[in-house]
Amino acid sequence: MGFLLTVSFLIHGLSLFCIILLYMQVTKVKRIERLHQQNINKMEAAMSSYLAEFQEQNEQFLSQLRERSTSLSSEVEKSSVKSPLVDEEDVPVQRVDLKSEPSQSLHELLSIEENQKRIRTPFD
């Protein structure tokens, strides 16, 4: 009977020790989950502030773009009203006389080309 009582105490002690270890593991997991949730909340707050700032910058950029486009369109309208972009009378015309002699005659050019062919061919 004393032997069974000793074995019973050992089993109860071992089970109590296991329960304590499991409780510590559960609290550790809960703590990690809580920290993880806090990190998620911080990241969500950071991303939402970043997106709000990004949206604000986009709105500023769009307003500047609209201002520039309206100012450019008004400048184009003013300039088109004042004078056309290109007058046919203002464009200088260069006329080339096709009958004039070229600087080098055709014979000179042919002789130069023949000389180059001779230089490029290998010697026999």
Secondary structure, DSSP 4 states (H G I P E B T S, - for coil): -HHHHHHHHHHHHHHHHHHHHHHHHHHHHHHHHHHHHHHHHHHHHHHHHHHHHHHHHHHHHHHHHHHHHHHHHHHHHHHHHHS-S--TTTS------TTSPPSS-HHHHHHHHHHHHHHHSPP-
